[in-house]
Amino acid sequence: MFERLRQMLRKEFIQVFRDPRMKGVVFGMPLIQLFILGYAVNMDVKHIATAVYDLDQSVLSRELIARFANSGYFQIKRYLARDAETREVMDHGRAQAILQINPGFERDILAGKTSPLLVLVDGTDSNTAAVVLSYSLKIAGQFAQDKLLSRMIRQQGPALKLGQVEVQSRAWFNQNLESRNFFVPGVIALLISLVTLMLTSMAIVREKEIGTMEQIIVTPIRPVEFILGKTVPFALIGYVDVVLVIVVGTWWFEVPLRGNLGLLFGATTLYLLTTLGVGLLISTISQTQQQAMMTTFFFFQPAMLLSGFVFPIANMPRIVQWITYVNPLRYFLVIIRGIFLKGVGFDILWPQMLALAILGSIIMTLATRRFRKTLA
């Protein structure tokens, strides 16, 4: 058995790396994709292109505008002179937000009255629009509080003392609230999935296309040995890719790795069991490599969208949330983010690891049983 398996492994490695360009695809492309996605997948909202329509032209209106400009979130791009320009800059995408200050703004503020600040946002991106409105409310609220306190001191004297609430906030696990720290571990999981799925989904169907399946049929190799020979090489390649992307993620993108590296590799083993099993299952039901590739993407795209990588699972409809329980990527994202950012251990992550072990065993069993040493 061991001799047959050894020859099978040797054959797979020779077949994979026979073409020098394949080495670049297997080891180089994940790194290139990590660099691209690591910078592209970023939900931080900064440098918001802002236009100002100041109809008051007063000291207080300019002070309010300065607060927006100095906040670090808003970048004043232009000042508008007429109403028609507000629609024009929005239609052409020249501004994500417009601050409109109506006439009498300073007069109302000094008189102790409420004066509106109109904030127009581009709602085509609802997430960015919500963040922009949140920033605006915070800046305008602080401005109003400062002016109210200043007015009360003028009326009742500098001896007036008011109690204040001081908010002391601390963000655990991601002190600077950088979305990159959240997304880069997820990108690592996606790349591992894509590489192993693509390689294994082509494994058996490639034998059919190049005509070597007949040679395998006449050998005494058993289905289990054949499946191991097709999975072990790609598992080792997956481990190498894991090491490469982890090094780049922690060194280049400075994502903290606070947990146990051994636990991470143990969880990766369980996750590779599922991705390799899915890839082999696809390979056994496909007749051509093109068919296998299309089926792989048909599986990968929904798995990514239903994993919580971008969209929180809690926000999905109830029936969709139930579907995510059979998605291995859902559990691995919880594991890899927990190890990277929180530094949690097996006592916290064992439910996700157990789910991966169960799914991996079921999928690999189906792939093994589906394989028949036949051309059919």
C-alpha positions as CSV (number, residue, x, y, z in Angstrom):
1,M,0.0,0.0,0.0
2,F,2.7,2.5,1.0
3,E,4.7,1.8,-2.1
4,R,1.7,2.4,-4.4
5,L,0.8,5.6,-2.4
6,R,4.4,6.8,-2.7
7,Q,4.4,6.3,-6.5
8,M,1.1,8.1,-6.7
9,L,2.4,11.1,-4.8
10,R,5.5,11.2,-6.9
11,K,3.4,11.2,-10.0
12,E,1.2,14.1,-8.8
13,F,4.1,16.3,-7.8
14,I,5.8,15.7,-11.2
15,Q,2.5,16.4,-13.0
16,V,1.9,19.6,-11.1
17,F,5.4,21.1,-11.4
18,R,6.3,19.8,-14.8
19,D,5.5,23.2,-16.2
20,P,7.7,25.9,-14.6
21,R,4.9,28.4,-15.0
22,M,2.7,26.3,-12.7
23,K,5.0,27.1,-9.8
24,G,4.3,30.8,-10.2
25,V,0.6,30.1,-10.4
26,V,0.6,28.0,-7.2
27,F,3.0,30.1,-5.1
28,G,3.2,33.5,-6.8
29,M,-0.5,34.2,-7.5
30,P,-1.7,33.9,-3.9
31,L,0.9,36.5,-2.9
32,I,-0.1,38.8,-5.7
33,Q,-3.7,38.5,-4.8
34,L,-3.0,39.1,-1.1
35,F,-1.3,42.3,-2.0
36,I,-4.1,43.4,-4.2
37,L,-7.0,42.4,-1.9
38,G,-5.1,43.5,1.2
39,Y,-5.2,47.1,-0.1
40,A,-8.4,47.0,-2.0
41,V,-10.7,45.4,0.6
42,N,-10.9,48.3,3.0
43,M,-14.0,49.7,4.7
44,D,-12.4,52.7,6.4
45,V,-14.2,55.9,5.3
46,K,-11.7,58.7,5.2
47,H,-10.9,61.8,3.0
48,I,-14.6,62.2,2.1
49,A,-14.8,64.5,-0.9
50,T,-17.0,67.4,0.4
51,A,-18.5,70.5,-1.1
52,V,-19.6,73.5,1.0
53,Y,-22.6,75.7,0.2
54,D,-22.2,78.5,2.8
55,L,-25.1,81.0,2.5
56,D,-24.4,82.7,5.8
57,Q,-20.7,83.6,5.2
58,S,-20.2,84.3,8.9
59,V,-17.5,83.7,11.5
60,L,-19.4,80.8,13.1
61,S,-20.2,79.2,9.7
62,R,-16.6,79.3,8.8
63,E,-15.6,77.9,12.2
64,L,-18.0,75.0,11.7
65,I,-16.6,74.3,8.2
66,A,-13.1,74.3,9.7
67,R,-14.1,71.7,12.2
68,F,-15.2,69.4,9.4
69,A,-12.0,70.0,7.5
70,N,-9.8,69.5,10.5
71,S,-11.5,66.3,11.6
72,G,-9.4,64.1,9.2
73,Y,-12.5,62.6,7.7
74,F,-13.8,65.4,5.4
75,Q,-11.8,66.9,2.6
76,I,-13.2,70.2,1.3
77,K,-12.9,70.1,-2.4
78,R,-15.0,73.1,-3.5
79,Y,-17.3,75.9,-2.4
80,L,-20.6,76.2,-4.2
81,A,-22.2,79.5,-5.3
82,R,-25.7,78.5,-6.4
83,D,-28.3,75.9,-5.8
84,A,-27.9,74.2,-9.2
85,E,-24.3,73.3,-8.4
86,T,-25.4,70.9,-5.6
87,R,-27.1,68.6,-8.0
88,E,-24.3,69.0,-10.5
89,V,-21.5,67.9,-8.2
90,M,-23.5,64.9,-6.9
91,D,-24.4,63.7,-10.4
92,H,-20.8,63.9,-11.6
93,G,-19.5,62.2,-8.4
94,R,-17.3,65.2,-7.5
95,A,-18.5,65.2,-3.9
96,Q,-19.7,62.5,-1.5
97,A,-21.2,65.0,0.9
98,I,-22.4,68.6,0.7
99,L,-22.6,70.9,3.7
100,Q,-25.3,73.6,3.3
101,I,-25.4,76.4,5.9
102,N,-28.5,78.6,5.5
103,P,-28.6,82.4,6.0
104,G,-29.0,83.5,9.6
105,F,-27.0,80.6,11.0
106,E,-24.7,82.8,13.2
107,R,-27.6,85.0,14.3
108,D,-29.7,82.1,15.5
109,I,-26.8,80.4,17.3
110,L,-25.9,83.6,19.2
111,A,-29.6,84.1,20.1
112,G,-29.8,80.6,21.6
113,K,-32.0,79.2,18.8
114,T,-31.7,76.0,16.8
115,S,-30.1,76.5,13.4
116,P,-30.1,73.6,10.9
117,L,-27.1,72.3,9.1
118,L,-28.1,70.5,6.0
119,V,-25.9,67.5,5.1
120,L,-26.5,66.0,1.7
121,V,-24.8,62.6,1.1
122,D,-24.5,60.3,-1.9
123,G,-26.7,57.4,-0.9
124,T,-25.7,55.0,-3.7
125,D,-23.3,53.4,-1.2
126,S,-25.5,53.1,1.8
127,N,-22.7,52.0,4.2
128,T,-20.5,55.0,3.3
129,A,-23.5,57.3,3.5
130,A,-24.3,56.1,7.0
131,V,-20.7,56.6,8.2
132,V,-20.6,60.1,6.7
133,L,-23.9,61.1,8.5
134,S,-22.5,59.6,11.8
135,Y,-19.3,61.7,11.5
136,S,-21.4,64.8,10.7
137,L,-23.7,64.3,13.7
138,K,-20.7,64.0,16.0
139,I,-18.9,67.1,14.7
140,A,-22.0,69.2,14.6
141,G,-23.0,68.0,18.1
142,Q,-19.7,68.9,19.6
143,F,-19.8,72.3,17.9
144,A,-23.3,73.0,19.4
145,Q,-22.2,71.8,22.8
146,D,-19.2,74.1,22.8
147,K,-21.3,77.1,21.7
148,L,-23.9,76.4,24.4
149,L,-21.3,76.2,27.1
150,S,-19.7,79.4,25.9
151,R,-23.1,81.2,25.9
152,M,-23.9,80.0,29.5
153,I,-20.5,81.2,30.7
154,R,-21.1,84.6,29.2
155,Q,-24.5,84.9,30.9
156,Q,-23.7,83.5,34.3
157,G,-20.0,84.3,34.6
158,P,-16.8,82.2,34.4
159,A,-17.5,80.8,37.9
160,L,-20.2,78.6,36.4
161,K,-19.2,74.9,36.7
162,L,-21.1,72.3,34.9
163,G,-20.7,68.5,35.3
164,Q,-19.8,66.7,32.1
165,V,-19.8,63.2,30.9
166,E,-16.4,62.0,29.6
167,V,-16.6,59.1,27.3
168,Q,-13.6,56.8,27.7
169,S,-13.7,54.3,24.9
170,R,-11.4,51.3,24.3
171,A,-11.5,49.0,21.3
172,W,-10.4,45.5,22.2
173,F,-8.4,43.4,19.7
174,N,-8.2,46.2,17.1
175,Q,-7.2,49.4,18.9
176,N,-7.1,51.6,15.9
177,L,-10.3,50.1,14.4
178,E,-8.4,49.4,11.1
179,S,-10.6,47.4,8.8
180,R,-7.5,45.9,7.2
181,N,-6.8,43.9,10.5
182,F,-10.3,42.4,10.0
183,F,-10.2,41.7,6.3
184,V,-6.6,40.4,5.8
185,P,-7.1,37.2,7.8
186,G,-10.3,36.7,5.8
187,V,-8.4,37.2,2.6
188,I,-5.9,34.5,3.7
189,A,-8.8,32.1,4.1
190,L,-10.2,32.9,0.7
191,L,-6.9,32.4,-1.1
192,I,-6.3,29.0,0.6
193,S,-9.8,28.0,-0.5
194,L,-9.4,29.2,-4.1
195,V,-6.0,27.5,-4.6
196,T,-6.9,24.1,-3.2
197,L,-10.3,24.0,-4.8
198,M,-8.8,24.9,-8.2
199,L,-6.0,22.3,-8.0
200,T,-8.1,19.4,-6.7
201,S,-11.1,20.0,-8.9
202,M,-8.9,19.4,-11.9
203,A,-7.2,16.3,-10.5
204,I,-9.3,13.4,-11.6
205,V,-10.9,15.0,-14.6
206,R,-7.4,15.8,-16.0
207,E,-6.6,12.1,-15.9
208,K,-9.7,11.5,-18.1
209,E,-8.8,14.2,-20.6
210,I,-5.2,13.3,-21.1
211,G,-5.9,9.6,-21.3
212,T,-4.0,8.3,-18.3
213,M,-7.1,7.0,-16.6
214,E,-6.9,3.8,-18.5
215,Q,-3.4,3.2,-17.1
216,I,-4.6,3.8,-13.5
217,I,-7.5,1.4,-14.1
218,V,-5.3,-1.6,-14.8
219,T,-3.2,-1.0,-11.7
220,P,-4.0,-2.6,-8.3
221,I,-4.4,0.8,-6.7
222,R,-7.5,1.1,-4.5
223,P,-9.9,4.2,-4.4
224,V,-8.7,5.3,-1.0
225,E,-5.1,5.2,-2.1
226,F,-6.0,7.1,-5.3
227,I,-7.9,9.8,-3.3
228,L,-4.9,10.1,-0.9
229,G,-2.5,10.4,-3.8
230,K,-4.7,13.2,-5.2
231,T,-5.1,15.1,-1.9
232,V,-1.8,14.9,0.0
233,P,0.3,16.8,-2.6
234,F,-2.3,19.6,-2.8
235,A,-2.5,19.7,1.0
236,L,1.2,20.2,1.2
237,I,1.0,23.0,-1.4
238,G,-1.8,24.5,0.7
239,Y,0.4,24.5,3.8
240,V,3.2,26.2,1.9
241,D,0.7,28.9,0.7
242,V,-0.5,29.3,4.2
243,V,3.0,30.0,5.5
244,L,3.6,32.5,2.7
245,V,0.5,34.5,3.1
246,I,0.7,34.5,6.9
247,V,4.3,35.9,6.7
248,V,3.2,38.6,4.2
249,G,0.1,39.4,6.2
250,T,1.9,39.9,9.5
251,W,5.1,41.4,8.1
252,W,3.9,43.7,5.3
253,F,0.3,44.5,6.4
254,E,1.3,44.4,10.1
255,V,-1.7,42.3,11.1
256,P,-1.1,41.0,14.6
257,L,-0.9,37.3,15.2
258,R,-1.7,36.9,18.9
259,G,-2.8,33.3,19.0
260,N,-1.1,29.9,18.9
261,L,0.5,29.1,15.5
262,G,0.2,25.4,16.1
263,L,-3.6,25.8,16.7
264,L,-3.8,27.8,13.5
265,F,-2.2,25.0,11.5
266,G,-4.3,22.4,13.2
267,A,-7.5,24.3,12.2
268,T,-6.0,24.7,8.7
269,T,-5.7,21.0,8.5
270,L,-9.4,20.5,9.2
271,Y,-10.3,23.3,6.7
272,L,-8.1,21.8,4.0
273,L,-10.0,18.5,4.6
274,T,-13.2,20.3,3.5
275,T,-11.8,22.2,0.5
276,L,-9.8,19.3,-0.8
277,G,-12.9,17.1,-0.4
278,V,-15.1,19.5,-2.3
279,G,-12.5,19.9,-5.0
280,L,-12.3,16.1,-5.5
281,L,-16.1,15.7,-5.4
282,I,-16.3,18.3,-8.2
283,S,-13.6,16.5,-10.1
284,T,-15.4,13.1,-9.9
285,I,-18.7,14.6,-11.3
286,S,-17.1,16.7,-14.0
287,Q,-16.3,15.4,-17.5
288,T,-14.0,18.2,-18.6
289,Q,-11.6,20.6,-16.9
290,Q,-13.7,23.5,-18.2
291,Q,-16.7,22.0,-16.5
292,A,-14.7,21.5,-13.3
293,M,-13.5,25.1,-13.3
294,M,-17.0,26.5,-13.8
295,T,-18.4,24.3,-11.0
296,T,-15.6,25.4,-8.7
297,F,-16.5,29.1,-9.2
298,F,-20.2,28.2,-8.8
299,F,-19.3,26.8,-5.4
300,F,-16.7,29.4,-4.3
301,Q,-18.7,32.6,-4.9
302,P,-21.7,31.7,-2.8
303,A,-19.4,30.3,-0.1
304,M,-17.6,33.6,0.1
305,L,-20.8,35.7,0.2
306,L,-22.4,33.5,2.8
307,S,-19.3,33.2,5.1
308,G,-19.4,36.6,6.9
309,F,-16.3,37.8,5.0
310,V,-18.0,41.1,4.0
311,F,-21.6,40.9,5.1
312,P,-22.5,40.0,8.7
313,I,-24.4,36.7,8.8
314,A,-26.7,38.1,11.5
315,N,-28.0,40.6,8.9
316,M,-29.0,37.9,6.5
317,P,-32.6,36.4,6.3
318,R,-33.2,33.6,8.7
319,I,-33.4,30.9,6.0
320,V,-30.0,32.1,4.5
321,Q,-28.5,32.0,8.0
322,W,-29.4,28.3,8.2
323,I,-27.7,27.6,4.9
324,T,-24.5,29.1,6.1
325,Y,-24.2,26.3,8.7
326,V,-23.0,24.0,5.9
327,N,-20.4,26.5,4.6
328,P,-16.9,25.5,5.9
329,L,-15.6,29.0,5.2
330,R,-17.9,30.4,7.8
331,Y,-16.2,28.4,10.6
332,F,-12.7,28.9,9.4
333,L,-13.1,32.7,9.3
334,V,-14.2,32.7,12.9
335,I,-11.1,30.6,13.8
336,I,-8.5,32.5,11.8
337,R,-9.8,35.9,13.0
338,G,-10.0,34.7,16.6
339,I,-6.4,33.4,16.5
340,F,-5.0,36.5,14.7
341,L,-6.8,39.3,16.5
342,K,-8.1,37.9,19.8
343,G,-5.5,35.3,20.6
344,V,-8.1,32.8,21.7
345,G,-7.4,29.1,22.2
346,F,-9.0,25.7,21.6
347,D,-11.4,26.2,24.6
348,I,-13.1,29.0,22.6
349,L,-12.8,27.7,19.1
350,W,-13.6,24.0,19.6
351,P,-17.2,24.3,18.2
352,Q,-15.9,25.7,14.9
353,M,-13.2,23.1,14.7
354,L,-15.6,20.3,15.5
355,A,-17.9,21.6,12.7
356,L,-15.0,21.6,10.2
357,A,-14.1,18.1,11.3
358,I,-17.6,16.8,10.7
359,L,-18.1,18.6,7.4
360,G,-14.6,17.5,6.2
361,S,-15.3,13.9,7.1
362,I,-18.7,13.9,5.3
363,I,-17.4,15.6,2.2
364,M,-14.2,13.4,1.9
365,T,-16.3,10.2,2.4
366,L,-18.7,11.3,-0.4
367,A,-15.7,12.1,-2.7
368,T,-14.2,8.7,-2.0
369,R,-17.4,6.8,-2.6
370,R,-18.2,8.8,-5.7
371,F,-14.9,7.8,-7.2
372,R,-15.0,4.6,-9.3
373,K,-12.1,3.2,-11.0
374,T,-13.9,3.4,-14.3
375,L,-14.1,5.8,-17.2
376,A,-17.8,6.3,-16.7
